[in-house]
Structures are given as structure tokens and as C-alpha cells.
Amino acid sequence: MNNINVSRGLIGRLFMGLVLGLLLLSCGSSGRPLNEQEQALYDEALAEYDKVKAQIIAVNTSTSDAELNKLIRQIRRLSYSQDLRELNEEVSVKCNDLALQIANLQESCTTPEALLTYRQRLSEGTTGDLSEAMLINKNEMLLEGLSRFPIYLLRGDSIQLSLKSEQEGLQLTVYNMDKEASLAQWKGSRLTESVAIPNSAIYMVELSAPQSSARTYVDLSVVLLRGEKDPRSISESWVECQRGDFLARQVEEIETVPLFDEPRKVGLRSQLKALFSGNKRVVIPLNVPSGVHELVYSLRISTNEQTQSGDGQFNERFLSDYHQVKLFGLTAYESTRSNDFIDKILFNTRPPREEDAFCNMYVFHSQREAKKFQDTPDGAVKFNYDVDRSQMGTQSCNGRIPVKAKGSIYLGFENAKVRYDNYIWLEVLGLRKATKYYKLKYTLG
């Protein structure tokens, strides 16, 4: 027998498989590649096979018997023949694989019931055909503007993408993340498309709604029609980048501006000791940087003057807690507009408290009033302070002070204890809006 032919009969297909295997044993590593005509026939058969496979993926239990029988007739018409005796081993294996795949498909899909069973087994990856695997399978997924799915594919793989939704104008894109380029893109609400993979790389399937705020349910699947599923995992992270970088996203964040290089440490004498030496009151000026809309502070009060390991780390703790918030989908600054967001960070980063350590803290918007507080004896002169932001008898705490423009604010501290000294450590950060850009980085595990 000079030619191996995939026919309609079951006996022919079984006999073909046996003969193909024997011919592969005899062809060895020497031999020729496919000529131009043979390659064209192979490509045509492979394209028809992938097309039929895509149609199988698209069927479901609601598909009519008439449509299923029409598809079965297409499967029966699949045919591929090639003389393997003069071909090299690599080409022989490729041709043999295609012939066996067609034979397996024809044998498995003889009736509408068998076709639906094969479709189910295909989605579960249990068809016994190593060229098939479900890479993405999202049924009734809630799409909130944008969803992304990384997959690793090898050169020569072929994938089939299926999309179904009631939302018009959805955009489905396949990106080569290593090359930072788009491979294919479609628009619509119901799609079934196939893509040949030209290079081994990490790819990303992106599905986006016409409006970033749109919420809709979708069915999305990506099946590996040809090739083997890579078992390695893919890790995902967002990294800061420059405007105009590939798939860069603009995010309105807040950035912190430390007002001191290190914590301001101040000793407050007790009221009794202050009669003889030292001060029970002190004023610390805060120069508000340009663009800052709010000040946040960390105040630690102790009866022990020893510095602790956490002193001087308020900025790091604040930023660490801030970046645990989801920044994407809803921009970071939109998330931070509510008082609850900042208050939660301040609560999570508050300094340790001592039961017997407390003082009075006054907020002054005028240098003149702050000077009255610091220089005059108790009750000698009345001074004006911000009642809403000041705290009487406070222990260690975090807090916030809104500001309207560049200038100075003054914090006055007073030891209200009669016998014992207090020590305070003050750290202050300015908060201001900042536009930053981020992009996705995928790493193969």
C-alpha cells in the first residue's frame, strides 16, 4: 500500500492506524520534507479539522438534532492521505498525528448523542486526545469592565475562543505578552474564532466592555485545539511603568510626603516639675508642602523616654497598608475619597498605647495663637484653637488634619499630669494626589 487514507469506514480507520505505525518504524530519521503540493494538502486538511473542532466546541444541549447531524456529516467528510515512506521522521509523525486525530474524531461522533458526549469530554479534557485541553472556561462570569487571563502557549499550538453575552460591543483580544503586541482582536457579543500560535510565549486573553463601568454576564472559553497544555503556573503582578508603555493603566493615587526626616521627640515635664525647670508645653510647627490636601500623623506618648523599634516607620506602615487595597477597576484615589478608607489605615497603623501616658494636643492655624499657648501661664491669656481637631487627655493615637493651601499649622502639646513626665514621638505625612502608571507583569512558574 503506497497511500494512507482516512476513509469513512471504521475498519478502514483501524487498519490505517496499524499501517501508519509500521511505516513510521521503517522511515527512520532520514527522508525528505513535504513538497509544496503536499504541504498545501496538509494545511487544508488541518484547517478543516480545526474548523470542525471549533464548531463542536460551540454546540450545547439546546442545539437541534438537525444542526448536530449536519455537523456529523462534515466530520465524515474529513479526509487526509499521504505517502509516508519517503518522508523524514518529524514530518511523518506530524502527518500521522493529523490522520489519527481525524480518525478518533470520526469514530467518536457517529450520532448526535455521541457528539454531545464528545463535546462534554472535550471540555473536561478527557477525550484521550493529547492535542486538546480546556485553558479557560468561564460560565456566567460577571464582567466588570475588564477581565484578563494569562496562558502559556507553544509555537504551533492552535486555540479556539468562544464568547457569548447579551452585551453588544464586547472586545476580545489575544496579546503576546513577551513581545508586548496584539496577536488577534474581535468585537461582538457572540464569537467563535481560532488562532494559530506563531511563537512560544506567555499570552493574555483580554475581554473588555465598551464602557469601563459596564457590568454584564458572559460565557467565555478557550480550548487548545492543537498542542499540549503546559502544566506550569503563571504568576501575575502589577509593576509601575511610564506613560505610553504597553497596556499601561493610569491610576490616580495618593502619595505621602514626610514632613520630618525622623520623628520629633519631645519631653514634657509634669505640672509640678515645670514650676522649677523645663516646660510642660511645647509647640511643633508643621510646614504644609505644595499640593498637599491633608496631613496625617502618628503620636506615641510614653512615660519612658526610650525609643522603640517602630518609631520612625509610620510612612512605611501607612504605604504598606494603602497598597493592600485593590487599586484597579476602581482607581485608588476614588477609593480614598471616603473618610472610612483613611481612617481604616490610621487604625491599622496606630502606635502602642500606655494606660498612664496621656497629654493634651491643640491644633492652631495661627502662629500668634500658638505663641500665646506656649509663652503665657495657665489662664493668663485665652487662645483660639481648632476644637474639632484638638484632643484633650489623648493617649497614643493616629489622626488627620485637613488643609486647604500651602502654609503652616502648629501642634501644641501639654502634659496634664501633675507628678510624672511624658515623652512624645510625632511623625507627620502630607497626602496629595498623584497620577501613576502600572502594567501587568506575568512570570512563568
N, C-alpha and C positions, 0 to 999 in steps of 0.2 A: 504494500500500500504506500503510495507516494504522498498522498494528501491526508491531513487530519481534518475532518469536517464535523461541525456541531450540527446535528440534524434534529428533527422533531421527535424521533422515536427514543424511548427510554433505552432500548437495547443498544442503539447506535451510540448514545451518550456514554454508557458504561464501557463499551468496547473502545471508544475513543480515548477515554481516560487511561485505560491499560496500555494502549499503543503509544500514547504520548509519553508515558513514563518510560517505556522501553527505548523509545527514540532518544530521550534525554540521556539515558545511560550510554548510548552509542555515540552521541555527538561530541562529548568531551569539551575541552576548553578551546580547541581550535575551531575555525569556521568563520563565516562572514556575517556582517550585519544585514539588516533588511535593506533591500534596494528601494528606490523611490516609490515604485508602484506598490510594493509590499507594505511599506510604511504607511502609505495613504490608506490602504485597505485596513490596516491595524487601527489607525487613528479613527477611521469611520466607524468601525465596529465598537471601539471603546467609547466613542461619543454616543452611539445609540444605546449602549449598555448603561452609561451614566444617566442618560435622559430617562430611560425606563426606570432606573433605580430612584431617581428624583420623583417620578410620578407615583411610585409605590409608597414613598415616604409621605406623600400628600394625601393618601386615601385614609378613610376612617370608617367607623361603623355606620355612618349616615350616607356613605357613598352607595349609589344604586347598583343593583346586580348588572344592569346594562353597561354601566361605566366600568365595573370590575371585569366583566367578560371582554370588553373592548381592550382593556389593558393586558389581559391574559393572551389575547391574540397577538398583541405587539410583542410580548415576551416570547411566544412561539416562533415569531418571525426572526428573532435574533439568530445570527449565524456568523461563524468565523472559521476560515480554513487557511492552513499554512503548512507547507512542507518544512519540517524541522531538521532534516538530515544534514543540510549543508550550513546551518546557522551556528554561530558561536553559542556558548553555554548561557551567557547572560540574556541574549535575545530569545533563545529557546525557552528559558524559564518564564520570561515576560509573556510570550505568546501562549505558552501552556497555561499560565495563570488565568489569562483572559478567557481561554476556551473552557477551563474548568469552572470559572465563575458563572459564565453563561449557562453551562450545563446544570450547575447547582440551582441557579435561579429558575430555569425551566422545569426542573424536577420538583421544586418546592411550591410552585404556583400553578397548579393544574386546575383549580376550582376557585370560585370567589371566596369560599370559606378558608381554603388553604392560603390564598393570597393575603387575607386579613390576618391569619395566624403568622405568616411570614413577616408581615409589617410589624406586628407586635414583638416578635422575636428580634427583629432588626432594631427596634427602639430600645430593647433591653440588652442588646449586644450578645444574643445567644443563638445566632443563626449558624454558628460554626464556621463562618466565613471571616478569616482574619483581616479582610480588607475593609470591614465595616465596624463602626463604633459610634455611639452617641456621644458627642462632645458637649453639647448644650441642649437642655430640654427644660424649658420654662413654660408651664401651662398656667394660664390665667395670672400671669405675673403683672403686678401693679407697676406700670411705668410712670415714674415721676420726673418727667422732663428728659432724663438721660440715663441709660444703663450701659455698662461696658463689661465685656467678658474676654479674658486673655486665653489663648490656646497656643500650644506649640505644634507646628506642622513641619513636615519634611518635604524636601523637593520631590515633586512627582505625585504628592498627595492630591486628592480631589475632595472637596467638601460641597455639601448641598445645604442651603439655608432656606428655611420655611418660616414665613411670618403671616400671622392672621390677627386682625384687630378691627374694631369698628371706627377707630380714629383715622381720618384721612391725613395724607401728607407725612406719614412716618418716614424717616430716613434710616436706611440700613447700610452700614459701611464696614468694610474689612480693611484694616490697616496692617502694614508690615511695620512693627514697632522697632525692629532693628534698623531698617532703612529710613524710618520716620517718613513713610509715604503711604498714600492710599492705594490699595490694590483694586478694589471694586466698590461701587456705590449704586444704590437703587432707592427709589421713592415709591410709596404706595401703602395700602393697608393690607393687601393680600399678595404675597410674593412667594415664588419657589424658584430659586436660582442656584446654579452650580458654578464653582470656581476651581480652576486648576492652580496648584501652588507652585510657583516658579523657583522659590528658594527656601531652604531650611531656616526657620526663624520663629520668633515669638510674634504671633498675630493677635490682633484685638478686634472683636466684633462689637461695634457700637450701634445702639439703637436710640434714636432721639426723636422727640415730638416736635412739631412745628413751633410751639411755644414752650419755653423752658419750664413754665409753671404748669403745663398740661399734665393731667393725671388720667391714665386710661389703662385698661386691661389688655394684655397681648398674649398670644401663644407664639413662642419662638423656639425653633430647634435648629441645631447644626449637626449634621451627620457626616462622618468620614466615609465617603464612598469608595475611596481607593487609598490604601496605605494602612499602617498600623498605628494605633493610639499610643502616644508616648506616655509612660507611667509617671514621669517626673512632675512635681508640683511647680506652680508659678507663684512667686510672692509679689505683692503689689505695694507700692509706696508712692507718696506724693513728695516731690522734691521742688525746691524753689528754683525758678528759672528766670529768663529775661522775656520781656515783651516781644512777641513775634516768634518765639520758639515753637516747635512742633506741638500742636494741641495744647498750647499754654492757656490756662484759665486765669482770668483776672478775678482777684478776691480783695474785697475791702475789709481790711483787718484793723486791729488796734495795735500800736506798738508802744512800748514803755520807754520812758526817759528817766533814768535815775537822777534825782536831784543832788545826791551826795555820793562821793566816791566810796565812802564807808559809813556805817551807822553813826549818828550823832549820839554820843554817850554823855549824859549829864547827871551829876549828883545833886539831889535836893535835900537840904538839911531839914530836920524836924523843926516844928514851930518853936520848941523850947531851945534847941541849939542855935537856931537862927538869931536869937536875941543876943548871942555873944559873938558868933562868927558865921560866915557863909551866908547863903541865900536859900530861902525856901521857895523862891520863884525864879523862873528863867524864861526867856523868850527866844524862840528859834525862828529866824526868818526863812521863808520859802520863796525863791525866785522862780516864777512860773515860766517855763520855756515857751517859745513861739509855737502856735498850733495846738497846744495842749488844751483840752476841754474839761479835764477833771484830774484831780490829784487823789491818789490812794496811798494810805500809809499803814505801817505796821509799828505798833507801840508795845514794847516789852517793859514791864515795871517789876522791879525786884528789890528786896531788902539786902540782897547780896550783890556786891559790886563786881563779881567775877563774870567775865564774858562766856557765853555758851557757844557751842559749835554751830547752832542755827542762826546766830547773829550775822547779818550781812548777806543773807541768802534770800531775802524777800523777793527780789526781782526774778531769780531763778525759779522759785516756787510758784510765783504768780504765772510766769510764762509756761511752765510745765503743765499747770492745771488748765490754763487757757487753751493750749494746743490739744488737749484731750477732747475738746468739743469738736463735733463734726463741722468742718469748715466748708464742705462742698455740698452743693444742692441749694442750701440757704447760705448766703455769704456770711462771713464771720461778723462783720460789723452790724449787719441786720440782726444777727443773733444777740449782739451785745447791747442793743439799744434798750432792752428792758433792764430795770434795776435788779431783777432777780438773778440775772446772769453774773454781773459783777459781784453782787452780794454773796453768791454761792462760792465764787473763787476766794473772796476775802474770808469767808467762813472756813473753807478748806485749808487756808494757809495761815490761820491765826497763830500767834505765838503762845507758848505755855503760860498759864496763869498761876500766881501765888495768892493764896487766900488773904494774907495780911499785907499785900503790896497794892496800893491804890493811890491815886492823886487826882487833882482837878486839871482838866485841859480846856483852854479857852482858844477860840478861833477869832482872830482880829483881821479885818480888812483895811485897817488904817494903822500906819506906823505910830501916829500920835497916840491912839488908844492903847497900843501895845506898850508904849513907853510909860504911860500912866500906870498900867498894870505892874510893870517891872520896878519902877522907881519910887512909888509912893507907898506909905504904910497902909495897913488894913483900914478901910473905911474913911481914909483921909480924902480921897478923890474917887468919885464914881467914874467908871469906864464903860464904854459900849463894846459889846462883843456879839458874835453870831450865836444866838441862843440855839438855833436848830442844829448846828454842827459841833458845838461845845459839849463836853461831858463832865459832869461832876461826880467825884468819887469813883472814877473808872479804874478797872483792873487792866491787865494786858489785853490788847484788842487790835483789830484792824478796822479801818474806816475809810470814808471817801469824802472829798470836798469838791463840789463843782466850782469851776472858774469860768469867767466869761472872756477874759482877754489877758494878754501878757502883762505881768506886773508882779506884785509881791503880796504874800499872805503871811501872817505871823501866828505862830502857835505859842501860847503861853501855858506853862506847866507850874503847878503849885502843889507842894506837899501839905496835905491836910492833916497829917498825923502829928501828934503832939510830941512823942518821945523818940520815934525811930526815923532814921534817914531812909530815903528812897533813891533808887537809881533807875534811869530810863535809857532805853536804846530806841532811837527813832530812825526809821527808813521810809522814804517818800518816793513815789514814782509818779511821773506825769503820763497821762494817757492821751494819745492823739491818733487820728485816722491815718491809715497808710494803705496805698494801693500796691499789692504784690502779685506775682505771677507764679503759678505752680503747674507742673506737668506730671503725668503718670510715669513711673519707672517700674518695669517688670524685670524680674530676675528668675532664671530657671534654676529650680532646686536640684 
